[in-house]
Amino acid sequence: MGCLDELSNTANNVRLNFSGNDVGRIAAMVMALSMQLNAYLVQGSDDRLARVKNVEELLMSKIAELCRGFKGPLGWIIATTPELQALDTMRVKLRECGRIAASMLDDYPLSVNIIGVMNHADKLIAQAMYCWVVVCLGQLMML
């Protein structure tokens, strides 16, 4: 739960600092995802897991919208803007929370659901980083 609290706090900071663009909107979804996962840890109910999945689908839709028509280069992205650094910070925290959830698997079987959501969200944020580079390059080329 502590890792999810840290993720929520990190995402909220990103949301506040980048409220006028897609990075802020993605951060708001990551924050909501972490809050719903925290509630799922406490309740363990199918209803709460459905809420987690709803937020996960919103995040996936936002990334798909951002990356529509993506034809950028693949490889590792090094954060060279505040937006990319903010996305990467959330990605790293998602991975950490996924590793912690994996360590809980023997004692808390429902953590398999958390692992899946964390891994998927991590991949979505990584994809957003690729697409954000292309969006920024496209905006620079238009200037």
CORWO-V237585 format. One record per residue. N is the residue number from 0. SS is DSSP state (helix for helix, strand for strand, loop for the rest). D_FIRST is the distance of its C-alpha to the first C-alpha in Angstrom with 2 decimals. Layout:
n->N ss->SS d_first->D_FIRST
n->N ss->SS d_first->D_FIRST
This chain:
n->0 ss->loop d_first->0.00
n->1 ss->helix d_first->3.78
n->2 ss->helix d_first->5.43
n->3 ss->helix d_first->5.10
n->4 ss->helix d_first->6.16
n->5 ss->helix d_first->8.65
n->6 ss->helix d_first->9.74
n->7 ss->helix d_first->10.42
n->8 ss->helix d_first->12.28
n->9 ss->helix d_first->14.13
n->10 ss->helix d_first->15.14
n->11 ss->helix d_first->16.31
n->12 ss->helix d_first->18.38
n->13 ss->helix d_first->19.92
n->14 ss->helix d_first->20.57
n->15 ss->helix d_first->22.39
n->16 ss->helix d_first->24.34
n->17 ss->loop d_first->25.47
n->18 ss->loop d_first->25.80
n->19 ss->loop d_first->29.27
n->20 ss->loop d_first->28.66
n->21 ss->helix d_first->26.86
n->22 ss->helix d_first->24.27
n->23 ss->helix d_first->23.21
n->24 ss->helix d_first->23.18
n->25 ss->helix d_first->21.12
n->26 ss->helix d_first->18.57
n->27 ss->helix d_first->18.51
n->28 ss->helix d_first->17.78
n->29 ss->helix d_first->14.95
n->30 ss->helix d_first->13.45
n->31 ss->helix d_first->14.17
n->32 ss->helix d_first->12.78
n->33 ss->helix d_first->9.27
n->34 ss->helix d_first->9.63
n->35 ss->helix d_first->11.14
n->36 ss->helix d_first->8.66
n->37 ss->helix d_first->6.02
n->38 ss->helix d_first->9.26
n->39 ss->helix d_first->10.18
n->40 ss->helix d_first->7.54
n->41 ss->helix d_first->9.05
n->42 ss->helix d_first->12.51
n->43 ss->loop d_first->13.12
n->44 ss->loop d_first->16.30
n->45 ss->helix d_first->18.55
n->46 ss->helix d_first->18.98
n->47 ss->helix d_first->15.37
n->48 ss->helix d_first->15.51
n->49 ss->helix d_first->18.78
n->50 ss->helix d_first->17.29
n->51 ss->helix d_first->14.88
n->52 ss->helix d_first->18.08
n->53 ss->helix d_first->20.06
n->54 ss->helix d_first->18.03
n->55 ss->helix d_first->18.14
n->56 ss->helix d_first->21.89
n->57 ss->helix d_first->22.32
n->58 ss->helix d_first->20.88
n->59 ss->helix d_first->23.16
n->60 ss->helix d_first->26.08
n->61 ss->helix d_first->25.67
n->62 ss->helix d_first->25.67
n->63 ss->helix d_first->28.64
n->64 ss->helix d_first->30.42
n->65 ss->helix d_first->29.91
n->66 ss->helix d_first->31.10
n->67 ss->loop d_first->33.94
n->68 ss->loop d_first->36.93
n->69 ss->loop d_first->35.10
n->70 ss->loop d_first->37.67
n->71 ss->loop d_first->36.31
n->72 ss->loop d_first->36.20
n->73 ss->loop d_first->33.60
n->74 ss->loop d_first->32.24
n->75 ss->loop d_first->29.70
n->76 ss->loop d_first->29.11
n->77 ss->loop d_first->29.05
n->78 ss->loop d_first->27.74
n->79 ss->loop d_first->30.92
n->80 ss->loop d_first->30.00
n->81 ss->helix d_first->27.34
n->82 ss->helix d_first->26.26
n->83 ss->helix d_first->25.90
n->84 ss->helix d_first->24.00
n->85 ss->helix d_first->21.54
n->86 ss->helix d_first->21.12
n->87 ss->helix d_first->20.83
n->88 ss->helix d_first->18.14
n->89 ss->helix d_first->15.94
n->90 ss->helix d_first->17.13
n->91 ss->helix d_first->16.25
n->92 ss->helix d_first->12.63
n->93 ss->helix d_first->12.51
n->94 ss->helix d_first->14.15
n->95 ss->helix d_first->11.87
n->96 ss->helix d_first->8.78
n->97 ss->helix d_first->11.45
n->98 ss->helix d_first->12.58
n->99 ss->helix d_first->9.45
n->100 ss->helix d_first->9.38
n->101 ss->helix d_first->13.08
n->102 ss->helix d_first->12.85
n->103 ss->loop d_first->11.23
n->104 ss->loop d_first->14.13
n->105 ss->loop d_first->16.48
n->106 ss->loop d_first->14.47
n->107 ss->loop d_first->12.72
n->108 ss->loop d_first->15.27
n->109 ss->loop d_first->13.57
n->110 ss->helix d_first->11.38
n->111 ss->helix d_first->14.73
n->112 ss->helix d_first->14.30
n->113 ss->helix d_first->11.10
n->114 ss->helix d_first->13.12
n->115 ss->helix d_first->16.04
n->116 ss->helix d_first->14.61
n->117 ss->helix d_first->13.11
n->118 ss->helix d_first->16.49
n->119 ss->helix d_first->18.48
n->120 ss->helix d_first->16.96
n->121 ss->helix d_first->17.51
n->122 ss->helix d_first->21.09
n->123 ss->helix d_first->21.65
n->124 ss->helix d_first->20.80
n->125 ss->helix d_first->23.07
n->126 ss->helix d_first->25.72
n->127 ss->helix d_first->25.41
n->128 ss->helix d_first->26.14
n->129 ss->helix d_first->29.30
n->130 ss->helix d_first->30.39
n->131 ss->helix d_first->29.76
n->132 ss->helix d_first->32.18
n->133 ss->helix d_first->34.76
n->134 ss->helix d_first->34.31
n->135 ss->helix d_first->34.82
n->136 ss->helix d_first->37.76
n->137 ss->helix d_first->39.27
n->138 ss->helix d_first->39.09
n->139 ss->helix d_first->40.69
n->140 ss->helix d_first->43.42
n->141 ss->helix d_first->44.18
n->142 ss->loop d_first->44.88
